Amino acid sequence: MSSTKPETLPKPIQQALNQIAHSRALLYQAACRDRIRKEIDGFLAQGMSHQQAIEALRTNPPTIDPGY
């Protein structure tokens, strides 16, 4: 068996791909925070206290499919 090294991409392309991956992660985090904020606003509008709203989210957290 011979082991061969996979061809590596040029450094600028690797950096661009890393930046894209990082940007996608940041956008996903922002979407999650926005969804949680909307959930809490909805609970507060229903008359829940802040503590009750947070407990409701802890027992049943919202999830967003990142679509990777």
C-alpha positions as semicolon CSV with decimal commas, in nm:
position;residue;x (nm);y (nm);z (nm)
1;M;0,000;0,000;0,000
2;S;0,131;0,335;-0,088
3;S;0,016;0,644;0,090
4;T;-0,032;0,949;-0,120
5;K;-0,089;1,299;0,000
6;P;-0,403;1,464;-0,130
7;E;-0,339;1,771;-0,336
8;T;-0,376;2,083;-0,130
9;L;-0,550;2,393;-0,250
10;P;-0,359;2,716;-0,287
11;K;-0,344;2,920;0,034
12;P;-0,575;3,205;-0,089
13;I;-0,843;2,951;-0,183
14;Q;-0,811;2,777;0,155
15;Q;-0,845;3,113;0,330
16;A;-1,151;3,206;0,124
17;L;-1,319;2,872;0,200
18;N;-1,243;2,913;0,570
19;Q;-1,390;3,263;0,565
20;I;-1,706;3,135;0,393
21;A;-1,743;2,856;0,650
22;H;-1,697;3,103;0,936
23;S;-1,951;3,344;0,783
24;R;-2,205;3,063;0,749
25;A;-2,155;2,974;1,114
26;L;-2,207;3,336;1,219
27;L;-2,524;3,362;1,010
28;Y;-2,655;3,040;1,165
29;Q;-2,587;3,173;1,516
30;A;-2,764;3,500;1,434
31;A;-3,066;3,309;1,301
32;C;-3,079;3,101;1,619
33;R;-3,061;3,411;1,839
34;D;-3,334;3,579;1,636
35;R;-3,559;3,275;1,662
36;I;-3,508;3,254;2,039
37;R;-3,579;3,627;2,073
38;K;-3,906;3,586;1,883
39;E;-4,002;3,285;2,096
40;I;-3,938;3,481;2,416
41;D;-4,136;3,781;2,283
42;G;-4,427;3,546;2,209
43;F;-4,417;3,398;2,559
44;L;-4,406;3,744;2,715
45;A;-4,701;3,853;2,500
46;Q;-4,894;3,553;2,639
47;G;-4,840;3,690;2,990
48;M;-4,550;3,471;3,102
49;S;-4,280;3,614;3,324
50;H;-3,923;3,628;3,197
51;Q;-3,831;3,332;3,417
52;Q;-4,125;3,125;3,285
53;A;-4,035;3,209;2,925
54;I;-3,675;3,100;2,976
55;E;-3,784;2,778;3,149
56;A;-4,023;2,704;2,860
57;L;-3,735;2,742;2,615
58;R;-3,506;2,523;2,824
59;T;-3,760;2,241;2,833
60;N;-3,840;2,267;2,461
61;P;-3,560;2,452;2,275
62;P;-3,627;2,570;1,920
63;T;-3,402;2,425;1,654
64;I;-3,310;2,549;1,309
65;D;-3,177;2,312;1,047
66;P;-2,844;2,457;0,931
67;G;-2,887;2,291;0,592
68;Y;-2,524;2,184;0,560
